[in-house]
Amino acid sequence: MGDDPGAVLASPPASRSLSSRWRDPRLWIGILLVLASVVVGARVLAAADDTVAVWEVNREIAAGMPIGSGDVDSTRLRFADAEDVDRYLLASEPIPVGAHLTRDVGAGELLPTASLTTTDSNVAYQLPLGVGSEGVPAGLSVGDHVDVWAVPESEEPAAEPVLVVSDTAVMSMGEAGPGGLSSDRQVLVVLPRDADVGQILAELNGSAVVLILVGG
């Protein structure tokens, strides 16, 4: 067979150099694209989880009023500055027992830690008022701000209405008594800690209370 001139010699199998593949720029470009997509994907996922759960107030609450778990909802937000997070109460922390607000907080507003107090010395006074139906503005509700006027019931011409408390928040409102429209209803309003309670009570004595809705 070795001397047969018609025999065809078999060619050795062709082999491609592996080193030439690594020199192929298309391979490196593909690897870089894969790595870039992994990095971008990781950053997107990290950014998606970069949120903090904080408490959001679900109704208007005036200064001096108590606040509890039923007044807030948890919401997740992304803060650009870590220091901003420290200004608000985290949803992972419960509302302190006996907490009151030191300032008005509106519905949808995040609950600032600086607006909470559990110290009695920081809680505003509460002034109960017996107000006739004619002295209550239509649609008045808890959280509204009112001016409290004392209208002397004396028929003396010199007696004039007196502004007793200005721009105070309504903390609660009782239902009208059995007398219907002619009966008084209790309205609880906020007094500042530095209020002259004696002077206020003296001005209210013998007078009908009229509430004027501020901004209404």
C-alpha positions in Angstrom: 0.0 0.0 0.0 3.0 2.2 0.7 4.3 1.6 -2.8 0.9 2.2 -4.6 1.3 5.3 -6.6 -2.6 5.7 -6.6 -2.7 5.9 -2.8 -3.7 9.4 -1.5 -1.9 10.6 1.5 -4.3 11.8 4.3 -3.8 15.5 5.4 -3.2 16.2 9.1 -6.3 17.8 10.8 -6.1 21.6 10.7 -5.7 23.2 14.1 -6.6 26.8 14.9 -4.3 28.5 17.3 -6.0 29.4 20.6 -3.8 32.4 21.1 -5.3 33.9 17.9 -8.8 33.8 19.4 -7.7 35.8 22.5 -6.2 38.4 20.1 -9.6 38.8 18.4 -10.9 42.3 19.5 -14.5 41.2 19.1 -14.0 38.7 21.9 -12.8 41.4 24.3 -15.6 43.8 23.3 -18.1 41.1 24.1 -16.6 40.4 27.5 -16.6 44.1 28.3 -20.2 44.4 27.3 -21.2 41.5 29.5 -19.3 43.0 32.5 -20.8 46.4 31.9 -24.4 45.0 31.8 -23.7 43.1 35.1 -22.4 46.3 36.8 -25.3 48.4 35.6 -27.8 45.8 36.6 -26.3 45.6 40.1 -26.5 49.4 40.5 -30.1 49.5 39.3 -31.1 46.8 41.8 -29.2 48.6 44.6 -30.9 51.9 43.7 -34.3 50.2 43.7 -33.7 49.1 47.3 -32.2 52.4 48.5 -35.4 53.6 50.2 -36.3 54.2 53.8 -39.7 53.5 55.5 -40.9 56.6 57.5 -44.2 57.6 59.1 -46.5 59.8 57.1 -49.4 61.6 58.8 -52.8 60.7 57.3 -54.8 63.6 58.6 -54.3 67.2 59.8 -53.3 67.3 63.5 -52.9 70.6 65.3 -50.2 71.5 67.8 -51.0 70.1 71.3 -53.0 67.2 70.1 -52.1 63.6 70.8 -50.8 61.4 68.0 -50.8 57.6 67.8 -50.4 54.7 65.4 -53.8 55.3 63.9 -52.8 58.8 62.7 -49.8 57.6 60.5 -49.1 55.3 57.6 -45.8 53.8 56.5 -44.3 55.1 53.3 -41.0 54.4 51.6 -38.9 57.2 50.2 -35.4 57.8 48.8 -33.5 60.6 50.5 -30.7 62.3 48.7 -28.9 63.2 52.0 -28.6 60.7 54.9 -29.0 63.7 57.3 -32.5 64.3 56.0 -33.5 60.8 57.2 -32.7 61.7 60.8 -35.2 64.5 60.7 -38.2 62.0 60.5 -39.5 59.2 62.6 -38.7 55.8 61.0 -41.6 53.4 60.4 -39.5 50.8 62.2 -39.9 52.9 65.4 -43.3 53.0 67.2 -45.0 56.3 68.0 -44.0 57.1 71.6 -46.6 56.4 74.2 -48.3 59.7 75.2 -46.8 61.6 72.3 -48.2 65.1 71.5 -47.4 67.4 68.7 -45.6 70.7 69.3 -46.6 72.1 66.0 -49.3 71.6 63.3 -48.7 68.7 60.9 -50.7 68.4 57.7 -52.1 65.4 56.0 -49.5 63.7 53.9 -46.6 65.3 55.7 -43.8 63.2 57.0 -43.7 63.0 60.8 -40.7 65.1 62.1 -39.1 63.8 65.2 -38.7 67.4 66.4 -42.5 67.9 66.4 -43.1 65.1 69.0 -43.0 65.5 72.8 -43.9 63.3 75.7 -43.1 65.9 78.3 -46.1 67.5 80.0 -44.3 70.9 80.2 -44.2 71.0 76.4 -47.9 70.1 75.9 -50.2 73.0 75.3 -53.1 73.7 77.6 -56.6 72.6 76.7 -59.5 75.0 77.0 -63.0 73.6 77.0 -65.7 75.9 75.7 -69.4 75.6 75.7 -70.5 77.1 72.4 -74.0 77.5 71.1 -75.0 76.4 67.7 -75.0 80.0 66.5 -71.4 80.4 67.6 -70.0 77.4 65.7 -69.0 78.0 62.0 -70.6 75.6 59.5 -68.3 72.7 58.6 -66.0 73.3 61.6 -63.9 70.2 62.3 -61.0 69.0 64.4 -57.7 70.6 63.3 -59.2 73.8 62.1 -58.0 77.1 63.5 -60.4 79.6 65.0 -60.5 83.0 66.8 -62.4 82.8 70.1 -64.6 85.8 70.8 -66.4 86.5 74.0 -69.7 88.3 73.3 -71.1 89.9 76.5 -74.7 88.8 77.1 -75.3 92.1 79.0 -77.5 94.6 77.2 -75.4 97.5 78.2 -74.4 99.5 75.1 -70.8 99.8 76.3 -70.2 96.1 76.3 -68.3 95.0 73.3 -67.1 91.6 72.0 -63.6 90.7 73.2 -61.0 88.6 71.2 -60.0 86.1 73.9 -57.7 83.7 71.9 -56.5 84.2 68.4 -55.7 81.6 65.8 -56.0 78.5 68.0 -56.5 74.9 66.9 -59.7 72.9 67.6 -58.7 69.7 69.4 -62.1 68.0 69.7 -65.8 68.8 69.2 -68.7 67.3 71.2 -72.1 66.5 69.9 -75.0 69.0 70.5 -76.9 68.2 73.7 -80.5 67.1 74.0 -81.7 70.6 73.4 -80.8 70.4 69.7 -79.9 73.6 68.0 -80.4 75.7 71.1 -78.0 73.7 73.3 -74.3 74.2 73.7 -71.7 71.8 72.5 -68.2 71.4 74.0 -65.3 72.5 71.8 -61.8 71.9 73.0 -59.2 74.4 71.8 -55.4 74.7 72.4 -53.9 77.4 74.6 -50.2 78.2 74.5 -48.2 77.5 77.7 -47.7 81.2 78.3 -51.4 82.0 78.1 -52.9 84.0 81.0 -55.6 81.5 81.9 -57.1 83.6 84.6 -57.6 86.6 82.3 -59.1 84.3 79.6 -61.6 82.8 82.0 -62.5 86.3 83.3 -63.3 87.5 79.8 -65.4 84.4 79.1 -67.4 84.8 82.3 -70.9 85.9 81.5 -70.3 85.9 77.8 -71.4 83.9 74.8 -68.6 82.2 72.9 -68.4 82.8 69.2 -65.8 81.0 67.1 -64.5 82.6 63.9 -62.9 80.2 61.4 -59.4 81.5 60.5 -58.9 81.5 56.8 -62.5 80.4 56.2 
